[in-house]
């Protein structure tokens, strides 16, 4: 699967970024720009769908953790969807498996109560 | 800093694969493919193969981002194995700077080196003439 990232508003302050394939230093700038664009545009409830992501590296972890911090500082939240077991392993090894909540679907992520 | 072996240790070692990439992040997929193939040939299970692939990708990304190309304009990746060890090396043209301290649980930078250390059994960083070699070892 060739890597690709798409994003779209999901109504109100909701935003979904959908990723596919292997994410790394090469794709990190694209992911960062889309997330920053959404956050600066006022989106507070941001979901990154990793259902079709088979790999991600430490630069992607950094992008996600920085955006999580920005959203939290603004009273918003970042959530993940569909983290596969092998991708979960990367979060676990980095000690970040509880840092960003993971949900089975985009709908479940938006439906989850805000902390 | 310990010296990494520049040659396979003994006649049992086999040079499995080498790859010379441009210092371009788009090349990382090639490094991961080489690492995954080598890990499979070495006989690791899927989880072990995934760890090797991730560690190799981190090492090559570091080389691209911080090291830069060797004298021939390339970053060199090599994978070989002995009876008991799979050894991956990444050579670049940079001088290795002391890595940032390990980040806290929610730290945001400097994850690559600690991640590589956690993934495999050994990580060695050697300064050589004209550059740096990062050597990753996974024991059977």
gemmi code that builds the backbone of each chain (N, CA, C; Angstrom):
import gemmi

chains = {
    "A": [
        ("UNK", (0.854, -1.187, 0.000), (0.000, 0.000, 0.000), (0.893, 1.242, 0.000)),
        ("UNK", (0.712, 2.105, -0.980), (1.513, 3.329, -1.001), (0.976, 4.285, 0.050)),
        ("UNK", (1.886, 5.007, 0.713), (1.436, 5.886, 1.791), (0.603, 7.033, 1.243)),
        ("UNK", (-0.429, 7.384, 1.968), (-1.263, 8.502, 1.563), (-1.948, 9.063, 2.791)),
        ("UNK", (-2.208, 10.348, 2.758), (-2.896, 11.005, 3.858), (-3.989, 11.889, 3.262)),
        ("UNK", (-5.170, 11.788, 3.826), (-6.275, 12.667, 3.446), (-6.856, 13.266, 4.711)),
        ("UNK", (-7.507, 14.413, 4.579), (-8.196, 14.930, 5.746), (-9.442, 15.685, 5.340)),
        ("UNK", (-10.400, 15.744, 6.260), (-11.674, 16.393, 5.973), (-12.349, 16.808, 7.270)),
        ("UNK", (-13.073, 17.896, 7.209), (-13.882, 18.299, 8.343), (-14.997, 17.289, 8.553)),
        ("UNK", (-15.446, 17.171, 9.799), (-16.497, 16.209, 10.110), (-17.654, 16.917, 10.807)),
        ("UNK", (-17.804, 18.201, 10.525), (-18.895, 18.974, 11.122), (-18.461, 19.663, 12.398)),
        ("UNK", (-18.800, 20.943, 12.523), (-18.445, 21.686, 13.734), (-16.942, 21.758, 13.907)),
        ("UNK", (-16.487, 21.437, 15.129), (-15.043, 21.526, 15.383), (-14.362, 20.172, 15.250)),
        ("UNK", (-15.039, 19.255, 14.525), (-14.482, 17.909, 14.341), (-13.694, 17.816, 13.043)),
        ("UNK", (-12.610, 17.009, 13.105), (-11.768, 16.856, 11.928), (-11.183, 15.451, 11.916)),
        ("UNK", (-11.111, 14.854, 10.729), (-10.565, 13.501, 10.596), (-9.405, 13.515, 9.605)),
        ("UNK", (-8.275, 12.969, 10.042), (-7.128, 12.771, 9.144), (-6.990, 11.268, 8.942)),
        ("UNK", (-7.061, 10.831, 7.694), (-7.015, 9.406, 7.383), (-5.687, 9.066, 6.713)),
        ("UNK", (-4.995, 8.081, 7.273), (-3.667, 7.711, 6.774), (-3.681, 6.275, 6.266)),
        ("UNK", (-2.720, 5.975, 5.390), (-2.641, 4.638, 4.799), (-1.184, 4.278, 4.556)),
        ("UNK", (-0.863, 3.013, 4.732), (0.473, 2.531, 4.383), (1.484, 2.753, 5.498)),
        ("UNK", (2.723, 3.023, 5.109), (3.810, 3.196, 6.060), (4.117, 4.682, 6.234)),
        ("UNK", (4.028, 5.167, 7.458), (4.268, 6.581, 7.742), (5.652, 6.740, 8.359)),
        ("UNK", (6.421, 7.714, 7.871), (7.787, 7.880, 8.377), (8.252, 9.318, 8.170)),
        ("UNK", (9.548, 9.518, 8.300), (10.154, 10.838, 8.113), (9.718, 11.485, 6.786)),
        ("UNK", (9.463, 10.654, 5.780), (9.075, 11.152, 4.462), (7.661, 11.739, 4.467)),
        ("UNK", (6.754, 11.096, 5.205), (5.353, 11.528, 5.207), (5.010, 12.417, 6.406)),
        ("UNK", (5.940, 12.512, 7.371), (5.665, 13.305, 8.575), (5.295, 14.767, 8.273)),
        ("UNK", (5.985, 15.448, 7.329), (5.617, 16.853, 7.076), (4.168, 17.009, 6.594)),
        ("UNK", (3.713, 16.081, 5.752), (2.340, 16.143, 5.248), (1.348, 15.976, 6.399)),
        ("UNK", (1.598, 14.984, 7.246), (0.721, 14.773, 8.401), (0.722, 16.006, 9.311)),
        ("UNK", (1.924, 16.548, 9.566), (2.037, 17.711, 10.447), (1.238, 18.892, 9.886)),
        ("UNK", (1.395, 19.151, 8.570), (0.704, 20.299, 7.969), (-0.811, 20.173, 8.058)),
        ("UNK", (-1.308, 18.989, 7.812), (-2.766, 18.807, 7.864), (-3.299, 18.998, 9.285)),
        ("UNK", (-2.568, 18.442, 10.245), (-3.021, 18.587, 11.635), (-2.912, 20.035, 12.109)),
        ("UNK", (-1.793, 20.675, 11.790), (-1.613, 22.069, 12.207), (-2.675, 22.948, 11.549)),
        ("UNK", (-2.937, 22.682, 10.267), (-3.956, 23.456, 9.546), (-5.312, 23.348, 10.214)),
        ("UNK", (-5.671, 22.132, 10.597), (-6.970, 21.920, 11.243), (-7.017, 22.632, 12.595)),
        ("UNK", (-5.948, 22.493, 13.371), (-5.937, 23.080, 14.717), (-5.971, 24.604, 14.632)),
        ("UNK", (-5.178, 25.148, 13.711), (-5.171, 26.607, 13.568), (-6.483, 27.119, 13.001)),
        ("UNK", (-7.211, 26.235, 12.282), (-8.532, 26.596, 11.770), (-9.620, 26.458, 12.818)),
        ("UNK", (-9.237, 26.118, 14.052), (-10.202, 26.089, 15.140), (-10.769, 24.721, 15.467)),
        ("UNK", (-10.283, 23.671, 14.786), (-10.784, 22.327, 15.094), (-10.262, 21.889, 16.466)),
        ("UNK", (-11.184, 21.359, 17.273), (-10.867, 20.990, 18.653), (-10.904, 19.484, 18.873)),
        ("UNK", (-11.687, 18.791, 18.024), (-11.919, 17.365, 18.204), (-11.314, 16.667, 16.982)),
        ("UNK", (-10.062, 16.247, 17.122), (-9.308, 15.785, 15.948), (-9.000, 14.300, 16.093)),
        ("UNK", (-9.300, 13.571, 15.013), (-9.099, 12.122, 14.991), (-8.122, 11.772, 13.883)),
        ("UNK", (-7.171, 10.898, 14.206), (-6.271, 10.364, 13.181), (-6.604, 8.886, 13.000)),
        ("UNK", (-7.083, 8.558, 11.802), (-7.504, 7.182, 11.510), (-6.305, 6.398, 10.976)),
        ("UNK", (-5.873, 5.405, 11.775), (-4.687, 4.604, 11.417), (-5.080, 3.187, 10.985)),
        ("UNK", (-6.363, 2.987, 10.657), (-6.851, 1.643, 10.334), (-5.997, 0.967, 9.268)),
        ("UNK", (-5.581, 1.733, 8.271), (-4.818, 1.140, 7.162), (-3.327, 1.449, 7.249)),
        ("UNK", (-2.877, 1.815, 8.437), (-1.446, 2.105, 8.619), (-0.740, 0.864, 9.172)),
        ("UNK", (0.311, 0.453, 8.496), (1.021, -0.775, 8.866), (2.353, -0.500, 9.558)),
        ("UNK", (2.769, 0.756, 9.560), (4.066, 1.102, 10.160), (4.077, 2.591, 10.441)),
        ("UNK", (4.690, 2.972, 11.555), (5.018, 4.385, 11.736), (6.285, 4.492, 12.563)),
        ("UNK", (7.026, 5.578, 12.356), (8.318, 5.701, 13.024), (8.285, 6.801, 14.084)),
        ("UNK", (9.437, 7.075, 14.675), (9.467, 8.002, 15.812), (9.155, 9.442, 15.403)),
        ("UNK", (9.392, 9.791, 14.132), (9.039, 11.160, 13.722), (7.518, 11.337, 13.715)),
        ("UNK", (6.792, 10.269, 13.393), (5.326, 10.335, 13.426), (4.839, 10.411, 14.877)),
        ("UNK", (5.484, 9.634, 15.760), (5.128, 9.735, 17.186), (5.303, 11.178, 17.664)),
        ("UNK", (6.394, 11.804, 17.234), (6.649, 13.184, 17.647), (5.575, 14.129, 17.123)),
        ("UNK", (5.205, 13.977, 15.851), (4.146, 14.821, 15.277), (2.849, 14.652, 16.073)),
        ("UNK", (2.497, 13.409, 16.379), (1.248, 13.155, 17.108), (1.305, 13.728, 18.517)),
        ("UNK", (2.443, 13.539, 19.206), (2.548, 14.026, 20.583), (2.532, 15.556, 20.639)),
        ("UNK", (3.153, 16.202, 19.654), (3.125, 17.673, 19.639), (1.715, 18.197, 19.403)),
        ("UNK", (0.976, 17.555, 18.482), (-0.385, 18.021, 18.200), (-1.305, 17.714, 19.375)),
        ("UNK", (-1.057, 16.585, 20.017), (-1.845, 16.260, 21.211), (-1.684, 17.357, 22.251)),
        ("UNK", (-0.431, 17.786, 22.450), (-0.154, 18.846, 23.422), (-0.871, 20.150, 23.037)),
        ("UNK", (-0.775, 20.517, 21.761), (-1.412, 21.760, 21.309), (-2.927, 21.721, 21.524)),
        ("UNK", (-3.520, 20.574, 21.178), (-4.969, 20.458, 21.331), (-5.370, 20.498, 22.801)),
        ("UNK", (-4.627, 19.781, 23.622), (-4.939, 19.764, 25.052), (-4.839, 21.166, 25.643)),
        ("UNK", (-3.793, 21.906, 25.234), (-3.617, 23.277, 25.717), (-4.785, 24.179, 25.328)),
        ("UNK", (-5.460, 23.855, 24.216), (-6.574, 24.678, 23.749), (-7.918, 24.147, 24.227)),
        ("UNK", (-7.885, 23.131, 25.068), (-9.139, 22.546, 25.543), (-9.726, 21.525, 24.589)),
        ("UNK", (-8.951, 21.117, 23.580), (-9.434, 20.121, 22.625), (-8.855, 18.753, 22.921)),
        ("UNK", (-8.950, 17.865, 21.957), (-8.399, 16.521, 22.166), (-7.993, 15.895, 20.842)),
        ("UNK", (-7.019, 14.990, 20.937), (-6.587, 14.188, 19.796), (-6.895, 12.739, 20.110)),
        ("UNK", (-7.457, 12.033, 19.138), (-7.739, 10.604, 19.328), (-7.263, 9.832, 18.108)),
        ("UNK", (-6.959, 8.553, 18.326), (-6.583, 7.659, 17.238), (-7.704, 6.671, 16.987)),
        ("UNK", (-7.719, 6.123, 15.764), (-8.693, 5.100, 15.416), (-7.975, 3.946, 14.727)),
        ("UNK", (-8.341, 2.714, 15.120), (-7.906, 1.531, 14.383), (-6.428, 1.215, 14.452)),
        ("UNK", (-5.808, 1.403, 15.607), (-4.379, 1.105, 15.737), (-4.168, -0.416, 15.682)),
        ("UNK", (-3.396, -0.869, 14.713), (-3.124, -2.309, 14.562), (-2.142, -2.786, 15.626)),
        ("UNK", (-2.137, -4.091, 15.896), (-1.239, -4.604, 16.945), (0.228, -4.234, 16.726)),
        ("UNK", (0.707, -4.304, 15.480), (2.128, -4.006, 15.244), (2.418, -2.516, 15.443)),
        ("UNK", (1.440, -1.689, 15.134), (1.614, -0.250, 15.356), (1.496, 0.069, 16.855)),
        ("UNK", (0.616, -0.660, 17.521), (0.477, -0.534, 18.984), (1.817, -0.806, 19.668)),
        ("UNK", (2.546, -1.794, 19.135), (3.857, -2.142, 19.694), (4.794, -0.929, 19.701)),
        ("UNK", (4.747, -0.127, 18.660), (5.634, 1.046, 18.586), (5.286, 2.034, 19.697)),
        ("UNK", (3.998, 2.271, 19.875), (3.566, 3.163, 20.963), (4.003, 2.599, 22.315)),
        ("UNK", (3.857, 1.274, 22.477), (4.209, 0.646, 23.762), (5.698, 0.777, 24.046)),
        ("UNK", (6.526, 0.488, 23.047), (7.982, 0.556, 23.258), (8.399, 1.982, 23.592)),
        ("UNK", (7.720, 2.942, 22.976), (8.038, 4.346, 23.248), (7.402, 4.831, 24.556)),
        ("UNK", (6.636, 3.965, 25.205), (5.991, 4.342, 26.464), (4.817, 5.282, 26.268)),
        ("UNK", (4.218, 5.230, 25.076), (3.152, 6.183, 24.752), (1.802, 5.516, 24.524)),
        ("UNK", (1.665, 4.252, 24.930), (0.436, 3.538, 24.578), (-0.789, 4.058, 25.311)),
        ("UNK", (-0.591, 4.839, 26.367), (-1.756, 5.420, 27.043), (-1.858, 6.920, 26.804)),
        ("UNK", (-0.941, 7.445, 26.007), (-0.890, 8.905, 25.849), (-2.020, 9.434, 24.984)),
        ("UNK", (-2.398, 8.666, 23.956), (-3.445, 9.106, 23.042), (-4.471, 7.984, 22.953)),
        ("UNK", (-5.746, 8.257, 23.267), (-6.740, 7.184, 23.260), (-6.959, 6.618, 21.859)),
        ("UNK", (-7.243, 5.315, 21.811), (-7.484, 4.612, 20.556), (-8.907, 4.074, 20.560)),
        ("UNK", (-9.607, 4.245, 19.453), (-10.997, 3.819, 19.350), (-11.180, 2.906, 18.143)),
        ("UNK", (-12.234, 2.057, 18.195), (-12.445, 1.131, 17.072), (-12.974, 1.807, 15.808)),
        ("UNK", (-13.568, 2.974, 15.924), (-14.100, 3.641, 14.728), (-14.076, 5.151, 14.940)),
        ("UNK", (-14.201, 5.875, 13.846), (-14.250, 7.341, 13.928), (-15.472, 7.772, 14.733)),
        ("UNK", (-16.601, 7.088, 14.492), (-17.828, 7.433, 15.214), (-17.635, 7.247, 16.725)),
        ("UNK", (-16.961, 6.145, 17.093), (-16.725, 5.884, 18.519), (-15.799, 6.940, 19.122)),
        ("UNK", (-14.837, 7.391, 18.331), (-13.899, 8.405, 18.833), (-14.639, 9.703, 19.147)),
        ("UNK", (-15.517, 10.120, 18.233), (-16.253, 11.371, 18.463), (-17.299, 11.211, 19.567)),
        ("UNK", (-17.821, 9.974, 19.705), (-18.861, 9.746, 20.708), (-18.296, 9.654, 22.124)),
        ("UNK", (-16.981, 9.366, 22.218), (-16.381, 9.212, 23.553), (-16.480, 10.530, 24.308)),
        ("UNK", (-16.791, 10.446, 25.614), (-16.891, 11.687, 26.381), (-15.550, 12.408, 26.458)),
        ("UNK", (-15.624, 13.712, 26.386), (-14.380, 14.488, 26.524), (-13.928, 14.434, 27.967)),
        ("UNK", (-12.641, 14.229, 28.141), (-12.086, 14.080, 29.492), (-12.307, 15.357, 30.283)),
    ],
    "B": [
        ("UNK", (32.497, 5.346, 23.469), (31.902, 4.707, 22.291), (32.713, 3.478, 21.916)),
        ("UNK", (32.011, 2.353, 21.836), (32.698, 1.113, 21.455), (32.846, 1.048, 19.952)),
        ("UNK", (33.909, 0.422, 19.509), (34.098, 0.241, 18.076), (33.186, -0.877, 17.589)),
        ("UNK", (32.500, -0.626, 16.500), (31.705, -1.695, 15.924), (32.602, -2.513, 15.008)),
        ("UNK", (32.353, -3.806, 14.906), (33.135, -4.588, 13.953), (32.849, -4.113, 12.532)),
        ("UNK", (33.886, -3.864, 11.762), (33.696, -3.397, 10.393), (33.481, -4.575, 9.456)),
        ("UNK", (33.866, -5.756, 9.913), (33.710, -6.950, 9.098), (32.899, -7.969, 9.876)),
        ("UNK", (32.253, -8.867, 9.145), (31.562, -9.944, 9.836), (32.540, -10.726, 10.700)),
        ("UNK", (32.069, -11.214, 11.815), (32.946, -11.893, 12.759), (33.150, -13.342, 12.326)),
        ("UNK", (34.187, -13.595, 11.593), (34.567, -14.966, 11.285), (33.983, -15.487, 9.990)),
        ("UNK", (34.435, -16.667, 9.585), (34.056, -17.214, 8.286), (32.589, -17.623, 8.219)),
        ("UNK", (31.940, -17.777, 9.392), (30.545, -18.188, 9.369), (29.630, -17.047, 8.912)),
        ("UNK", (30.147, -15.809, 8.977), (29.304, -14.671, 8.632), (29.003, -14.658, 7.141)),
        ("UNK", (27.816, -14.242, 6.829), (27.411, -14.141, 5.430), (26.967, -12.727, 5.123)),
        ("UNK", (27.494, -12.170, 4.048), (27.042, -10.848, 3.625), (25.748, -11.035, 2.848)),
        ("UNK", (24.650, -10.692, 3.467), (23.364, -10.967, 2.848), (22.949, -9.911, 1.851)),
        ("UNK", (23.085, -8.655, 2.248), (22.518, -7.608, 1.403), (23.168, -6.272, 1.708)),
        ("UNK", (23.362, -5.495, 0.691), (23.820, -4.122, 0.874), (22.939, -3.205, 0.036)),
        ("UNK", (22.880, -1.957, 0.466), (22.019, -0.993, -0.209), (22.669, 0.377, -0.040)),
        ("UNK", (22.773, 1.122, -1.134), (23.268, 2.496, -1.062), (22.117, 3.411, -1.459)),
        ("UNK", (21.687, 4.255, -0.516), (20.532, 5.118, -0.804), (20.952, 6.581, -0.850)),
        ("UNK", (20.196, 7.362, -1.586), (20.360, 8.811, -1.535), (19.873, 9.283, -0.164)),
        ("UNK", (20.421, 10.406, 0.330), (19.958, 10.905, 1.643), (18.594, 11.570, 1.531)),
        ("UNK", (17.599, 10.780, 1.185), (16.257, 11.273, 0.900), (15.262, 10.394, 1.673)),
        ("UNK", (14.385, 11.013, 2.476), (13.442, 10.205, 3.268), (12.583, 9.269, 2.430)),
        ("UNK", (12.403, 9.597, 1.146), (11.608, 8.710, 0.293), (12.269, 7.345, 0.132)),
        ("UNK", (13.553, 7.245, 0.481), (14.284, 5.982, 0.332), (14.106, 5.041, 1.526)),
        ("UNK", (13.464, 5.516, 2.583), (13.380, 4.705, 3.802), (12.628, 3.395, 3.586)),
        ("UNK", (11.662, 3.410, 2.673), (10.901, 2.182, 2.412), (11.827, 1.078, 1.899)),
        ("UNK", (12.857, 1.461, 1.135), (13.822, 0.474, 0.627), (14.606, -0.147, 1.778)),
        ("UNK", (14.984, 0.688, 2.740), (15.727, 0.198, 3.905), (14.861, -0.779, 4.700)),
        ("UNK", (13.598, -0.422, 4.893), (12.702, -1.306, 5.646), (12.510, -2.639, 4.921)),
        ("UNK", (12.401, -2.586, 3.590), (12.224, -3.829, 2.833), (13.449, -4.720, 2.989)),
        ("UNK", (14.636, -4.133, 2.914), (15.870, -4.914, 3.088), (15.930, -5.514, 4.490)),
        ("UNK", (15.610, -4.714, 5.487), (15.676, -5.185, 6.872), (14.678, -6.321, 7.102)),
        ("UNK", (13.481, -6.166, 6.571), (12.450, -7.192, 6.767), (12.848, -8.498, 6.087)),
        ("UNK", (13.395, -8.394, 4.879), (13.853, -9.608, 4.172), (14.961, -10.300, 4.954)),
        ("UNK", (15.910, -9.530, 5.442), (17.039, -10.114, 6.182), (16.555, -10.790, 7.456)),
        ("UNK", (15.613, -10.158, 8.134), (15.097, -10.719, 9.384), (14.341, -12.016, 9.123)),
        ("UNK", (13.618, -12.053, 8.023), (12.901, -13.280, 7.667), (13.881, -14.405, 7.358)),
        ("UNK", (14.928, -14.068, 6.588), (15.932, -15.095, 6.251), (16.650, -15.587, 7.493)),
        ("UNK", (16.825, -14.693, 8.448), (17.480, -15.073, 9.704), (16.559, -15.972, 10.524)),
        ("UNK", (15.270, -15.929, 10.220), (14.330, -16.837, 10.868), (13.559, -16.241, 12.034)),
        ("UNK", (13.496, -14.915, 12.107), (12.742, -14.291, 13.199), (11.246, -14.429, 12.948)),
        ("UNK", (10.484, -14.418, 14.052), (9.031, -14.447, 13.911), (8.541, -13.059, 13.465)),
        ("UNK", (7.267, -12.944, 13.104), (6.776, -11.663, 12.579), (7.035, -10.481, 13.508)),
        ("UNK", (6.906, -10.708, 14.811), (7.165, -9.617, 15.754), (8.642, -9.216, 15.723)),
        ("UNK", (9.524, -10.196, 15.672), (10.957, -9.918, 15.584), (11.316, -9.203, 14.289)),
        ("UNK", (10.716, -9.635, 13.194), (10.955, -8.989, 11.899), (10.507, -7.531, 11.943)),
        ("UNK", (9.369, -7.302, 12.591), (8.853, -5.941, 12.673), (9.799, -5.051, 13.480)),
        ("UNK", (10.342, -5.597, 14.565), (11.293, -4.837, 15.391), (12.547, -4.479, 14.591)),
        ("UNK", (13.044, -5.444, 13.835), (14.253, -5.194, 13.026), (13.962, -4.123, 11.983)),
        ("UNK", (12.803, -4.238, 11.372), (12.411, -3.272, 10.344), (12.308, -1.862, 10.921)),
        ("UNK", (11.697, -1.752, 12.088), (11.545, -0.436, 12.718), (12.908, 0.134, 13.134)),
        ("UNK", (13.759, -0.707, 13.716), (15.070, -0.220, 14.148), (15.902, 0.244, 12.957)),
        ("UNK", (15.853, -0.512, 11.868), (16.619, -0.132, 10.672), (16.097, 1.178, 10.091)),
        ("UNK", (14.786, 1.334, 10.095), (14.186, 2.566, 9.583), (14.600, 3.771, 10.425)),
        ("UNK", (14.617, 3.582, 11.752), (15.044, 4.665, 12.650), (16.506, 5.038, 12.405)),
        ("UNK", (17.349, 4.019, 12.246), (18.779, 4.282, 12.035), (18.994, 5.027, 10.719)),
        ("UNK", (18.291, 4.600, 9.677), (18.454, 5.253, 8.376), (17.868, 6.666, 8.385)),
        ("UNK", (16.747, 6.838, 9.081), (16.154, 8.179, 9.188), (17.097, 9.126, 9.918)),
        ("UNK", (17.742, 8.628, 10.977), (18.743, 9.432, 11.687), (19.879, 9.822, 10.764)),
        ("UNK", (20.333, 8.857, 9.968), (21.445, 9.115, 9.039), (21.060, 10.194, 8.032)),
        ("UNK", (19.829, 10.121, 7.536), (19.362, 11.098, 6.545), (19.196, 12.475, 7.188)),
        ("UNK", (18.583, 12.494, 8.370), (18.242, 13.762, 9.004), (19.451, 14.453, 9.630)),
        ("UNK", (20.312, 13.664, 10.269), (21.389, 14.257, 11.066), (22.783, 13.964, 10.535)),
        ("UNK", (22.939, 12.863, 9.821), (24.287, 12.468, 9.394), (24.681, 13.034, 8.047)),
        ("UNK", (23.826, 12.818, 7.071), (24.154, 13.229, 5.713), (24.943, 12.147, 4.999)),
        ("UNK", (25.158, 12.342, 3.700), (25.766, 11.290, 2.896), (27.255, 11.094, 3.183)),
        ("UNK", (27.734, 9.894, 2.897), (29.171, 9.603, 2.932), (29.830, 10.281, 1.727)),
        ("UNK", (31.124, 10.067, 1.600), (31.903, 10.783, 0.572), (31.387, 10.518, -0.844)),
        ("UNK", (30.739, 9.411, -1.045), (30.227, 9.095, -2.388), (28.787, 9.573, -2.593)),
        ("UNK", (28.293, 10.381, -1.661), (26.950, 10.935, -1.810), (25.836, 10.012, -1.338)),
        ("UNK", (26.192, 8.870, -0.802), (25.187, 7.874, -0.420), (25.230, 7.564, 1.079)),
        ("UNK", (24.152, 6.969, 1.542), (24.107, 6.350, 2.866), (24.078, 4.838, 2.636)),
        ("UNK", (24.946, 4.146, 3.371), (25.147, 2.722, 3.088), (24.517, 1.854, 4.166)),
        ("UNK", (23.701, 0.924, 3.721), (23.020, 0.008, 4.635), (23.503, -1.405, 4.315)),
        ("UNK", (23.781, -2.151, 5.363), (24.272, -3.506, 5.156), (23.618, -4.417, 6.169)),
        ("UNK", (23.200, -5.589, 5.707), (22.619, -6.592, 6.603), (23.321, -7.914, 6.377)),
        ("UNK", (23.764, -8.544, 7.445), (24.303, -9.895, 7.327), (24.017, -10.645, 8.618)),
        ("UNK", (24.189, -11.963, 8.558), (23.954, -12.693, 9.793), (24.946, -13.823, 9.968)),
        ("UNK", (25.157, -14.166, 11.222), (25.948, -15.341, 11.591), (24.958, -16.377, 12.091)),
        ("UNK", (25.467, -17.442, 12.656), (24.566, -18.474, 13.179), (23.670, -17.917, 14.274)),
        ("UNK", (24.201, -16.960, 15.037), (23.450, -16.535, 16.220), (23.049, -15.058, 16.204)),
        ("UNK", (23.488, -14.290, 15.242), (23.204, -12.853, 15.277), (22.880, -12.290, 13.896)),
        ("UNK", (21.889, -11.416, 13.889), (21.592, -10.619, 12.694), (22.164, -9.223, 12.942)),
        ("UNK", (22.953, -8.746, 11.988), (23.644, -7.480, 12.179), (23.304, -6.536, 11.033)),
        ("UNK", (22.803, -5.366, 11.420), (22.465, -4.341, 10.436), (23.342, -3.129, 10.698)),
        ("UNK", (23.912, -2.567, 9.657), (24.703, -1.361, 9.874), (24.286, -0.274, 8.889)),
        ("UNK", (24.353, 0.961, 9.371), (24.031, 2.133, 8.552), (25.203, 3.096, 8.661)),
        ("UNK", (25.821, 3.400, 7.526), (26.981, 4.291, 7.534), (26.627, 5.598, 6.825)),
        ("UNK", (26.912, 6.717, 7.498), (26.676, 8.020, 6.891), (27.935, 8.865, 6.996)),
        ("UNK", (27.860, 10.119, 6.543), (29.049, 10.964, 6.509), (29.110, 11.950, 7.661)),
        ("UNK", (28.260, 11.765, 8.660), (28.176, 12.750, 9.731), (29.042, 12.411, 10.924)),
        ("UNK", (29.133, 13.386, 11.803), (29.766, 13.187, 13.103), (28.646, 13.024, 14.091)),
        ("UNK", (28.636, 11.930, 14.801), (27.502, 11.681, 15.681), (27.555, 12.583, 16.902)),
        ("UNK", (26.509, 13.341, 17.094), (26.412, 14.193, 18.281), (25.791, 13.381, 19.411)),
        ("UNK", (26.152, 13.714, 20.627), (25.568, 13.042, 21.782), (24.052, 13.193, 21.734)),
        ("UNK", (23.323, 12.094, 21.790), (21.867, 12.216, 21.702), (21.287, 12.927, 22.919)),
        ("UNK", (20.146, 13.518, 22.697), (19.440, 14.189, 23.789), (19.103, 13.165, 24.864)),
        ("UNK", (18.948, 13.610, 26.103), (18.558, 12.678, 27.166), (17.244, 11.992, 26.822)),
        ("UNK", (17.072, 10.818, 27.380), (15.832, 10.085, 27.151), (14.637, 10.953, 27.552)),
        ("UNK", (13.652, 11.080, 26.672), (12.505, 11.912, 27.028), (11.659, 11.250, 28.103)),
        ("UNK", (10.925, 12.040, 28.821), (9.958, 11.517, 29.786), (8.834, 10.844, 29.024)),
        ("UNK", (7.877, 10.278, 29.758), (6.814, 9.533, 29.086), (6.035, 10.365, 28.074)),
        ("UNK", (5.947, 11.652, 28.293), (5.218, 12.476, 27.333), (6.146, 13.445, 26.610)),
        ("UNK", (7.440, 13.173, 26.671), (8.405, 14.008, 25.965), (8.138, 13.959, 24.473)),
        ("UNK", (8.622, 14.924, 23.783), (8.221, 15.048, 22.383), (9.340, 14.904, 21.373)),
        ("UNK", (10.568, 14.845, 21.815), (11.650, 14.701, 20.841), (12.666, 13.681, 21.331)),
        ("UNK", (13.602, 13.335, 20.448), (14.708, 12.479, 20.843), (14.301, 11.049, 21.129)),
        ("UNK", (13.328, 10.550, 20.367), (12.863, 9.193, 20.601), (13.638, 8.128, 19.845)),
        ("UNK", (14.291, 8.498, 18.780), (14.861, 7.506, 17.871), (15.854, 6.572, 18.535)),
        ("UNK", (16.829, 7.122, 19.254), (17.884, 6.296, 19.842), (17.339, 5.379, 20.940)),
        ("UNK", (16.561, 5.921, 21.903), (15.998, 5.018, 22.918), (15.125, 3.919, 22.299)),
        ("UNK", (14.410, 4.265, 21.247), (13.556, 3.283, 20.583), (14.420, 2.174, 19.991)),
        ("UNK", (15.509, 2.544, 19.309), (16.392, 1.532, 18.728), (16.975, 0.634, 19.808)),
        ("UNK", (17.354, 1.254, 20.930), (17.913, 0.454, 22.035), (16.889, -0.543, 22.557)),
        ("UNK", (15.641, -0.129, 22.629), (14.594, -1.015, 23.158), (14.237, -2.129, 22.183)),
        ("UNK", (14.400, -1.868, 20.900), (13.902, -2.801, 19.895), (14.783, -4.022, 19.729)),
        ("UNK", (16.104, -3.821, 19.785), (17.021, -4.912, 19.490), (17.938, -5.149, 20.685)),
        ("UNK", (18.927, -6.022, 20.496), (19.759, -6.413, 21.633), (20.959, -5.501, 21.836)),
        ("UNK", (21.433, -4.900, 20.769), (22.633, -4.076, 20.877), (22.572, -2.934, 19.894)),
        ("UNK", (23.044, -1.770, 20.338), (23.175, -0.615, 19.446), (24.569, -0.050, 19.672)),
        ("UNK", (25.351, 0.019, 18.602), (26.689, 0.595, 18.713), (26.810, 1.748, 17.736)),
        ("UNK", (27.430, 2.813, 18.198), (27.650, 3.976, 17.349), (29.149, 4.205, 17.275)),
        ("UNK", (29.708, 4.077, 16.089), (31.155, 4.149, 15.921), (31.524, 5.307, 15.011)),
        ("UNK", (32.522, 6.065, 15.437), (33.068, 7.097, 14.573), (34.182, 6.467, 13.746)),
        ("UNK", (34.072, 6.603, 12.446), (35.084, 6.061, 11.550), (35.577, 7.193, 10.660)),
        ("UNK", (36.639, 6.938, 9.905), (37.142, 7.953, 8.981), (36.020, 8.347, 8.032)),
        ("UNK", (35.688, 9.627, 8.001), (34.683, 10.109, 7.062), (33.245, 9.880, 7.472)),
        ("UNK", (33.010, 9.465, 8.700), (31.604, 9.325, 9.057), (31.325, 8.542, 10.314)),
        ("UNK", (30.115, 8.018, 10.354), (29.608, 7.304, 11.529), (28.940, 6.016, 11.063)),
        ("UNK", (29.140, 4.950, 11.827), (28.416, 3.705, 11.562), (27.571, 3.373, 12.787)),
        ("UNK", (26.286, 3.181, 12.543), (25.396, 2.671, 13.591), (25.173, 1.190, 13.314)),
        ("UNK", (25.481, 0.362, 14.297), (25.347, -1.089, 14.120), (24.301, -1.620, 15.092)),
        ("UNK", (23.330, -2.318, 14.542), (22.231, -2.891, 15.324), (22.343, -4.397, 15.283)),
        ("UNK", (22.239, -5.029, 16.450), (22.375, -6.480, 16.497), (21.164, -7.104, 17.164)),
        ("UNK", (20.665, -8.163, 16.532), (19.580, -8.959, 17.118), (20.080, -10.383, 17.263)),
        ("UNK", (20.136, -10.873, 18.505), (20.569, -12.251, 18.724), (19.398, -13.192, 18.581)),
        ("UNK", (19.717, -14.399, 18.195), (18.686, -15.397, 18.010), (18.066, -15.773, 19.344)),
    ],
}
model = gemmi.Model(1)
for chain_id, residues in chains.items():
    chain = gemmi.Chain(chain_id)
    for i, (resn, *xyz) in enumerate(residues, 1):
        res = gemmi.Residue()
        res.name, res.seqid = resn, gemmi.SeqId(i, " ")
        for name, pos in zip(("N", "CA", "C"), xyz):
            atom = gemmi.Atom()
            atom.name, atom.element = name, gemmi.Element(name[0])
            atom.pos, atom.b_iso = gemmi.Position(*pos), 0.0
            res.add_atom(atom)
        chain.add_residue(res)
    model.add_chain(chain)
structure = gemmi.Structure()
structure.add_model(model)
structure.setup_entities()
